[in-house]
Amino acid sequence: MAAQVARHGLIMRKAFCVTNHEAINWFPGHMAKGLDQMQRKLKSVDCVIEVHDARIPISGRNPLFEKRLGISSLKPHILIMNKMDLADRKQSASVKRYYEKEGVSELIFTNCKRPDSPGVKSIVRKLARVIKDSERYNRSEETTYTAMVIGIPNVGKSSLINALRSKHLRKSKATKVGALPGITQSVLERIKVCEDPKVYLLDTPGVLAPRIKDVEMGLKLALAATIKDHLVGEDIIADYLLYRLNLAGNHKYVNFLGLDEPTDNIQDLLVSAAVRNNWLLRVRDHRGINTCPDILATSSKFIRAFRDGTFGKISLDDVP
């Protein structure tokens, strides 16, 4: 396996290898049902707002959205890169250029945790403009605007709706928000987010592509919490996180986990961190009740620290 020498003199991986090279399959019933519901609702909307995680600006965008919903071709389309508070802002210009070449002309970077952030403030204004510039066909007489909010799981669709309601209507949450994928499982009724102009949004379930062919893309999606951890394996996600941090020379995990030095061995990291932080599991065997390192809990704490931004602003895609 290829390797590189880290600053601490340790040999670190230069490539990530997994023993199981099977592609990740993730398309439960509610996802297929949700996509059908979106397609049926398409005639009643003026614009499609696609929300994506700025940490994975390219990975995981569902090609079915273009095929089934006709974004860009049939309906005006706005792409929103959310969670910019956790992403590497230095990539923004490259991401913008990449999507301009892909034909995406309306791109907004935002952090939906802050309703007063510039990105959130610009959404309604840009939405009204792209709709006015388009052919509304059967909705040309409508005086209100309706947009459908789509995206893969856990990228912040519901958070976006709540942020716009808070910004423009000064109202509290209208839709559930969670840190795990799969909170919204059906297309909801219209939710008003602005009075002038009158703007309504439809929240929708997160829908991943039926098959993720690239294993590393699947690991990026899992690390960004768009796939439920147990479907991939917390230890595998933690190992991929360790690989990415070491590859970037980011060793902030050493202090966070109470280690002596960086390591490239995920089992050494998990066992040492569990013992040092007393993250132990009580188990019963033939000798009675004993304690052992809680590998699952330690993996989860390590992964959650990345998702919370403990290790800094990190993007997982290399944008061409």
Backbone torsions as a table, in degrees:
resi	resn	phi	psi	omega
1	MET	NA	135.2	179.1
2	ALA	-62.6	148.6	-178.1
3	ALA	-146.1	166.3	174.5
4	GLN	-138.1	158.2	-179.5
5	VAL	-91.6	124.8	178.7
6	ALA	-83.3	169.6	-177.9
7	ARG	-60.2	-32.0	-176.6
8	HIS	-82.9	6.7	178.5
9	GLY	84.7	5.1	-179.9
10	LEU	-91.3	148.1	177.3
11	ILE	-82.7	120.1	-177.7
12	MET	-113.9	150.5	178.7
13	ARG	-66.0	144.0	174.7
14	LYS	-106.7	-11.2	177.3
15	ALA	-141.6	151.1	-179.8
16	PHE	-105.4	125.4	-179.6
17	CYS	-115.8	138.6	174.7
18	VAL	-118.7	144.3	-177.2
19	THR	-73.7	-31.0	179.7
20	ASN	-102.5	109.0	-175.8
21	HIS	-94.5	10.8	178.2
22	GLU	-65.3	141.5	178.3
23	ALA	-67.7	151.3	-179.8
24	ILE	-81.0	125.9	176.4
25	ASN	-107.9	125.1	-175.7
26	TRP	-152.0	89.8	179.6
27	PHE	-150.9	67.0	-178.8
28	PRO	-65.3	168.3	-173.8
29	GLY	-54.0	-41.2	-175.8
30	HIS	-66.4	-24.0	178.3
31	MET	-71.4	-44.6	178.4
32	ALA	-63.6	-42.7	179.2
33	LYS	-62.7	-42.7	-179.5
34	GLY	-62.3	-41.0	-179.8
35	LEU	-65.5	-38.1	176.8
36	ASP	-64.0	-41.8	178.8
37	GLN	-62.5	-42.4	179.0
38	MET	-60.5	-44.0	-178.6
39	GLN	-61.8	-40.0	-179.8
40	ARG	-68.7	-31.3	-177.7
41	LYS	-83.3	-7.8	-170.4
42	LEU	-60.0	-35.9	-178.5
43	LYS	-64.7	-21.9	-175.3
44	SER	-94.7	6.6	-179.6
45	VAL	-119.3	155.5	-179.5
46	ASP	-99.7	-20.0	-172.5
47	CYS	-155.5	152.8	175.1
48	VAL	-114.7	123.1	175.9
49	ILE	-102.8	115.3	179.1
50	GLU	-101.6	122.5	-179.9
51	VAL	-102.6	136.0	179.1
52	HIS	-138.2	160.5	-179.4
53	ASP	-84.4	122.4	-176.9
54	ALA	-65.3	-17.8	177.8
55	ARG	-74.4	-22.5	177.0
56	ILE	-127.8	65.5	-170.1
57	PRO	-62.1	-20.9	-179.5
58	ILE	-113.7	-42.5	-176.2
59	SER	-62.9	137.1	166.5
60	GLY	84.9	-5.0	175.9
61	ARG	-63.4	130.2	-170.5
62	ASN	-78.9	116.6	179.1
63	PRO	-66.0	-18.8	178.4
64	LEU	-65.4	-25.3	179.1
65	PHE	-60.9	-41.7	179.3
66	GLU	-69.8	-42.4	-176.4
67	LYS	-71.5	-43.6	-173.2
68	ARG	-92.3	-31.1	-175.0
69	LEU	-107.7	-9.7	176.2
70	GLY	63.2	33.8	179.4
71	ILE	-61.0	143.0	-177.5
72	SER	78.7	-42.2	-176.8
73	SER	-89.1	-43.4	-177.9
74	LEU	-98.3	-34.8	-177.2
75	LYS	-129.2	146.0	171.6
76	PRO	-54.7	143.6	-171.2
77	HIS	-133.2	129.7	174.0
78	ILE	-119.8	127.5	177.6
79	LEU	-101.7	124.0	-178.7
80	ILE	-113.7	121.3	174.0
81	MET	-91.9	103.6	-176.4
82	ASN	-93.3	171.9	179.0
83	LYS	65.4	36.9	177.9
84	MET	-66.6	-16.0	175.7
85	ASP	-68.9	-14.9	-178.6
86	LEU	-111.7	-9.6	-174.2
87	ALA	-99.1	160.8	176.8
88	ASP	-76.5	108.0	-176.4
89	ARG	-65.6	-20.8	-179.6
90	LYS	-65.0	-16.3	179.5
91	GLN	-85.1	-11.6	-170.3
92	SER	-54.7	-46.5	-178.0
93	ALA	-63.0	-40.1	179.1
94	SER	-66.4	-39.7	178.7
95	VAL	-63.4	-43.0	179.9
96	LYS	-61.5	-46.0	179.5
97	ARG	-63.2	-40.9	-179.6
98	TYR	-58.9	-46.5	-176.1
99	TYR	-77.3	-25.9	172.6
100	GLU	-62.4	-40.4	177.2
101	LYS	-67.3	-27.4	178.9
102	GLU	-83.6	-1.6	178.4
103	GLY	90.9	9.3	177.5
104	VAL	-92.7	108.2	-175.0
105	SER	-93.8	-21.7	-177.4
106	GLU	-110.7	103.3	-177.4
107	LEU	-130.0	129.3	-179.9
108	ILE	-126.5	131.6	173.8
109	PHE	-98.3	132.5	-175.7
110	THR	-154.7	169.7	174.8
111	ASN	-132.6	102.5	-172.9
112	CYS	-73.0	-4.8	173.5
113	LYS	-73.3	-15.8	-178.5
114	ARG	-120.8	94.8	-179.0
115	PRO	-58.1	-24.4	-180.0
116	ASP	-92.6	8.0	179.6
117	SER	-71.1	152.1	-177.5
118	PRO	-55.2	-38.3	-179.1
119	GLY	-62.9	-46.8	179.3
120	VAL	-64.1	-41.1	-179.9
121	LYS	-59.6	-31.2	-173.7
122	SER	-85.6	-11.2	-170.2
123	ILE	-65.7	-51.1	-177.1
124	VAL	-63.0	-41.4	179.7
125	ARG	-61.6	-44.9	179.7
126	LYS	-69.7	-37.5	178.1
127	LEU	-59.5	-48.6	-179.9
128	ALA	-61.3	-39.6	-177.5
129	ARG	-67.0	-46.2	-176.7
130	VAL	-68.8	-30.5	178.1
131	ILE	-71.7	-42.5	178.6
132	LYS	-62.0	-32.8	-178.4
133	ASP	-82.2	-1.0	-175.4
134	SER	-110.4	167.9	173.6
135	GLU	-86.9	118.1	-177.2
136	ARG	-91.3	-4.5	175.5
137	TYR	49.2	-112.8	-174.4
138	ASN	-69.9	-6.6	-178.6
139	ARG	-113.6	19.0	-174.8
140	SER	-65.3	-24.6	-179.4
141	GLU	-88.9	-8.1	-178.2
142	GLU	-68.7	139.1	178.0
143	THR	-100.1	-3.9	177.3
144	THR	-111.7	159.7	178.4
145	TYR	-110.0	136.4	176.0
146	THR	-127.5	130.6	179.3
147	ALA	-126.9	147.4	176.3
148	MET	-101.2	129.5	-179.6
149	VAL	-99.0	117.6	-176.8
150	ILE	-124.6	169.5	177.5
151	GLY	159.4	172.6	175.1
152	ILE	-76.9	171.0	-175.5
153	PRO	-61.5	144.3	168.3
154	ASN	60.8	38.1	175.9
155	VAL	-102.5	-7.0	175.9
156	GLY	110.0	26.0	180.0
157	LYS	-64.0	-49.4	179.5
158	SER	-66.1	-37.3	177.7
159	SER	-62.2	-37.3	178.0
160	LEU	-63.0	-46.9	179.6
161	ILE	-60.7	-45.0	-179.8
162	ASN	-65.6	-36.8	178.9
163	ALA	-65.0	-41.2	179.5
164	LEU	-68.0	-38.0	176.4
165	ARG	-64.5	-40.9	179.3
166	SER	-66.0	-41.0	-177.6
167	LYS	-69.2	-48.0	-170.4
168	HIS	-98.1	-25.3	-178.1
169	LEU	-115.6	-8.2	-176.9
170	ARG	56.6	39.0	179.7
171	LYS	-115.5	158.6	-176.4
172	SER	-80.8	-171.5	-173.5
173	LYS	-58.0	138.2	176.4
174	ALA	-109.1	-13.4	-175.8
175	THR	-144.7	149.6	-175.6
176	LYS	-66.1	143.8	177.5
177	VAL	-127.7	136.8	178.5
178	GLY	-143.5	162.7	179.7
179	ALA	-87.3	-2.5	-179.1
180	LEU	-116.4	151.4	178.9
181	PRO	-69.5	151.1	172.6
182	GLY	98.3	14.2	-179.6
183	ILE	-69.1	-49.8	177.9
184	THR	-89.8	122.5	-176.5
185	GLN	-122.0	7.9	175.4
186	SER	-152.8	158.1	177.7
187	VAL	-73.6	122.3	-175.5
188	LEU	-88.0	174.2	174.5
189	GLU	-70.5	171.1	-179.1
190	ARG	-65.2	138.0	178.1
191	ILE	-118.2	122.0	179.8
192	LYS	-74.1	133.4	179.1
193	VAL	-122.7	-11.6	-179.6
194	CYS	-154.4	145.6	-178.6
195	GLU	-96.5	-34.4	-177.0
196	ASP	-137.9	96.2	2.9
197	PRO	-76.6	163.0	178.0
198	LYS	-72.8	116.3	-178.3
199	VAL	-126.8	129.6	176.6
200	TYR	-119.5	143.8	177.7
201	LEU	-122.8	148.4	173.3
202	LEU	-107.3	120.0	173.6
203	ASP	-79.6	146.9	-178.1
204	THR	-137.6	159.4	176.2
205	PRO	-70.3	150.2	175.1
206	GLY	-70.1	135.4	-177.6
207	VAL	-129.6	115.3	173.7
208	LEU	-87.8	161.2	172.7
209	ALA	-60.9	146.7	-177.4
210	PRO	-58.1	-29.6	-176.0
211	ARG	-142.3	129.3	177.9
212	ILE	-103.6	106.3	-171.3
213	LYS	-75.4	-32.1	-176.4
214	ASP	-92.1	117.4	-176.8
215	VAL	-61.3	-41.8	-179.0
216	GLU	-67.1	-35.6	175.0
217	MET	-60.7	-40.6	177.4
218	GLY	-60.8	-38.6	178.9
219	LEU	-69.1	-36.5	175.4
220	LYS	-63.4	-43.6	178.9
221	LEU	-62.6	-40.0	179.2
222	ALA	-67.4	-42.3	180.0
223	LEU	-64.1	-32.7	178.0
224	ALA	-85.2	6.7	174.0
225	ALA	69.3	28.5	175.4
226	THR	-92.5	-12.2	173.3
227	ILE	-121.9	138.0	-179.3
228	LYS	-61.2	133.9	-172.1
229	ASP	-53.7	-44.6	-172.5
230	HIS	-67.4	-18.9	178.9
231	LEU	-73.3	-25.9	177.8
232	VAL	-101.2	-38.7	-177.2
233	GLY	113.0	117.9	-177.7
234	GLU	-59.0	-36.0	-179.1
235	ASP	-67.5	-36.1	178.8
236	ILE	-69.7	-42.2	178.1
237	ILE	-63.0	-42.7	178.9
238	ALA	-62.8	-39.3	179.0
239	ASP	-65.5	-40.8	178.5
240	TYR	-65.6	-38.7	176.9
241	LEU	-62.0	-44.8	178.9
242	LEU	-60.2	-43.8	178.0
243	TYR	-58.6	-46.1	-178.1
244	ARG	-66.0	-41.1	179.9
245	LEU	-64.9	-45.6	179.5
246	ASN	-64.7	-38.5	180.0
247	LEU	-61.1	-34.6	179.7
248	ALA	-87.9	0.9	-177.2
249	GLY	69.2	24.2	-178.9
250	ASN	-98.9	106.5	-176.4
251	HIS	-114.1	30.1	178.6
252	LYS	-65.0	-19.9	179.1
253	TYR	-65.3	-22.5	-179.2
254	VAL	-60.5	-51.4	178.5
255	ASN	-67.6	-41.0	-177.7
256	PHE	-60.4	-40.6	-177.1
257	LEU	-93.5	-5.1	179.3
258	GLY	74.6	33.0	-179.6
259	LEU	-88.1	166.8	178.1
260	ASP	-83.0	-33.3	-175.6
261	GLU	-160.9	167.8	176.6
262	PRO	-63.8	156.9	177.3
263	THR	-144.9	157.6	176.2
264	ASP	-114.2	8.8	-179.3
265	ASN	-107.8	111.7	-173.7
266	ILE	-66.0	-34.5	180.0
267	GLN	-68.0	-41.2	176.0
268	ASP	-60.7	-43.3	-179.5
269	LEU	-61.9	-48.3	-174.8
270	LEU	-67.7	-41.9	-179.8
271	VAL	-67.3	-46.6	-179.7
272	SER	-62.1	-44.7	-179.2
273	ALA	-64.9	-40.1	-179.5
274	ALA	-64.3	-43.6	-179.0
275	VAL	-67.7	-45.2	-176.2
276	ARG	-68.8	-29.4	-178.0
277	ASN	-102.4	5.8	179.1
278	ASN	61.3	34.4	174.7
279	TRP	-89.1	79.8	-170.8
280	LEU	-114.4	158.4	-178.2
281	LEU	-121.1	131.0	177.2
282	ARG	-88.1	123.4	-178.6
283	VAL	-127.6	149.9	178.5
284	ARG	-107.9	129.4	174.1
285	ASP	-136.3	-164.0	-175.7
286	HIS	-66.1	-16.2	179.4
287	ARG	-93.9	-2.7	-177.7
288	GLY	112.3	-151.7	-179.5
289	ILE	-92.3	125.5	179.6
290	ASN	-130.2	168.0	176.9
291	THR	-112.7	148.3	176.5
292	CYS	-145.6	160.2	179.2
293	PRO	-58.4	134.2	177.9
294	ASP	-88.2	90.3	-175.1
295	ILE	-65.0	-41.1	-179.0
296	LEU	-63.8	-47.4	-179.7
297	ALA	-64.4	-39.7	-179.8
298	THR	-67.1	-41.3	176.2
299	SER	-58.9	-45.1	-178.3
300	SER	-63.9	-39.8	179.3
301	LYS	-66.8	-39.1	178.4
302	PHE	-63.8	-46.4	179.7
303	ILE	-65.2	-43.9	-178.0
304	ARG	-62.7	-34.3	179.1
305	ALA	-62.6	-40.5	175.6
306	PHE	-62.0	-46.4	-176.8
307	ARG	-66.0	-25.6	178.8
308	ASP	-87.2	-5.5	179.4
309	GLY	86.7	14.9	-178.7
310	THR	-60.8	-33.6	-177.2
311	PHE	-94.2	10.3	177.7
312	GLY	104.5	-177.8	179.9
313	LYS	-84.3	113.0	-171.6
314	ILE	-129.2	130.9	171.8
315	SER	-109.3	142.9	-173.3
316	LEU	-98.3	-17.4	179.7
317	ASP	-94.7	141.1	169.9
318	ASP	-92.7	107.1	-174.3
319	VAL	-82.3	124.4	-179.8
320	PRO	-67.8	NA	NA
